[in-house]
Amino acid sequence: MPQHANTLLRIDLNTASREELTQIPGIDEMVADGIIYLRDEYGDFRSTDDVKAVPGIDDDLLEMIKQHAVV
C-alpha cells in the first residue's frame, strides 16, 4: 500500500536530533534545543506532557506536538 502524504509525522522526543525536532510544526531551533537540554539534564520524557516544562511551549503548541511526537 502506498504511503499517503497526509500520514502523520511521529518523532520520538527522547531520541530525535535538533533537525528532526524542528520537523514538528511549531518547533523552532530554540524550542528544539530546550527539549534536548531537558532530556539530557533530567533524563527521558515519560510523556509528551513533560515537554511543557520547555520555555516557549504553551498549551496550543503542546497539542500540536502531541499530534506528531511520541516518547
C-alpha positions as CSV (number, residue, x, y, z in Angstrom):
1,M,0.0,0.0,0.0
2,P,1.5,3.4,-0.9
3,Q,2.3,5.9,1.7
4,H,0.0,8.9,1.7
5,A,1.2,12.5,2.0
6,N,-1.2,13.1,5.0
7,T,0.4,10.4,7.1
8,L,1.3,12.0,10.5
9,L,4.9,12.5,11.3
10,R,5.9,10.6,14.5
11,I,9.1,11.9,16.1
12,D,10.5,10.3,19.3
13,L,11.1,13.2,21.7
14,N,13.7,11.1,23.6
15,T,15.9,10.3,20.6
16,A,15.3,13.0,18.0
17,S,18.0,15.3,16.8
18,R,17.6,19.0,16.6
19,E,16.8,18.7,12.9
20,E,14.2,16.0,13.5
21,L,12.5,18.0,16.2
22,T,12.2,21.1,14.0
23,Q,10.1,19.0,11.6
24,I,7.3,19.1,14.1
25,P,5.1,22.1,13.3
26,G,5.6,25.0,15.7
27,I,9.0,23.8,17.0
28,D,11.9,26.1,16.0
29,E,15.6,25.6,16.8
30,M,15.3,27.3,20.2
31,V,12.5,25.1,21.4
32,A,14.3,22.0,20.0
33,D,17.4,23.0,21.9
34,G,15.2,23.3,25.1
35,I,13.8,19.8,24.5
36,I,17.3,18.3,24.1
37,Y,18.6,20.2,27.1
38,L,15.8,18.9,29.4
39,R,16.2,15.3,28.3
40,D,20.0,15.4,28.6
41,E,19.8,17.1,32.0
42,Y,16.9,15.2,33.6
43,G,16.5,12.0,31.5
44,D,13.9,10.8,29.1
45,F,10.5,12.3,28.9
46,R,7.9,9.9,30.4
47,S,5.0,11.5,28.5
48,T,4.6,14.1,25.8
49,D,3.1,16.4,28.5
50,D,6.6,16.6,30.1
51,V,7.8,18.9,27.3
52,K,5.5,21.6,28.7
53,A,8.5,22.4,31.0
54,V,10.4,23.7,28.0
55,P,10.2,27.5,27.7
56,G,8.2,28.5,24.7
57,I,5.8,25.5,24.8
58,D,2.3,26.7,25.6
59,D,-0.9,24.6,25.6
60,D,-1.5,25.2,21.9
61,L,2.0,24.1,20.9
62,L,1.8,21.1,23.2
63,E,-1.4,19.9,21.4
64,M,0.5,20.2,18.1
65,I,3.4,18.3,19.5
66,K,1.2,15.5,20.8
67,Q,-0.1,15.0,17.2
68,H,3.4,14.5,15.9
69,A,5.5,13.1,18.7
70,V,5.9,10.0,20.9
71,V,8.1,9.1,23.9
